Amino acid sequence: MHRPEALLIGGRAGVGKTTVAWEVSALLDAAGAAHAVVDGDFMGAVRPAPDGDPDRSLITERNLTAVWANYAELGLHRLVYTNTVSVLAGSAPMFERAMGAGLRCVRVLLTASDTTAAERLAGRETGSGLERELLNSARKARLLDAQAPPDAVRVATDGRSVVDIAARVVALTGWAGT
């Protein structure tokens, strides 16, 4: 039985977390490395917030635990997980409870300049939320920069192809070909 492993991809809105995760998945698939991909934003996407869970952390953990149980039943032991703040040290206990003791986490903090993030968000946000997303993205970038633990590897995304970024991220996991 393999011990569980999680690649946590965090970063501000507009940094490319989801795009990089799917390219990481393609590279791992090509290398024959079994894994699952979860966009953490969907684990707590319930409105209104459940009673007693204003930040939706409890429902997120419950959903991750249930989803991971299904993946583990299939024999998987590697998870690629994206969420803005997933790389912060405070998230580790949730992943350990959801995935099991002895969990190995690889934390990757994707970074991008304000200009790059704004350009990407402007291309993605076509509704009324752009201004809110821009402000929240800048706020989260400052928070992540200040609070990311020392083992979170920062990977810049400005001016780089998604293939290049994903190859760097896969190399950090050591999962390719295993």
PyMOL commands that set and color helices and strands:
alter all, ss='L'
color gray80, all
select helices_A, chain A and resi 17-30+40-44+57-73+89-99+114-124+130-147+162-173
alter helices_A, ss='H'
color red, helices_A
select strands_A, chain A and resi 5-10+36-39+78-82+104-111+153-156
alter strands_A, ss='S'
color yellow, strands_A
deselect
rebuild
show_as cartoon
